[in-house]
Amino acid sequence: MKPVTAEPAGLQEQIRSGALIAVGDQVSVFTQDHQEHKLRVTGIDAGYVSSGAVRIPIDSITGLRTREFSAGKTVSVAAGAAGLAAVGAFLAALAAVGYI
């Protein structure tokens, strides 16, 4: 997770505007009571960040960490999985005709 560096007021404004986090993002939210809330955002509205039944007032947020999406890592994992599936299918075909 990547920490977001901003004063609480600026951080809160960026959250309200939608410039910082969006529905579906995985975040760690730090609040004025020194609690950390790890959540997947399901809504940002009416002054709250929501994750299911959990609603955190934006005005109480003092810090934030966001998970960064890495297209390169995602493509590498997908390509690796596809390659393994292809090898498995090839070996199954060889076994079906009695070569292994």
Buried (B, 14 or more C-beta within 10 A) or exposed (E): EEEBEBEBEEBBBBBBEEEBBEEEBBBBBBBEEEEEBEBEBBEBEEBBBBBEEEBBEBBBBBBBBBEEEEEEEEEEEEEEEEEEEEEEEEEEEEEEEEEE
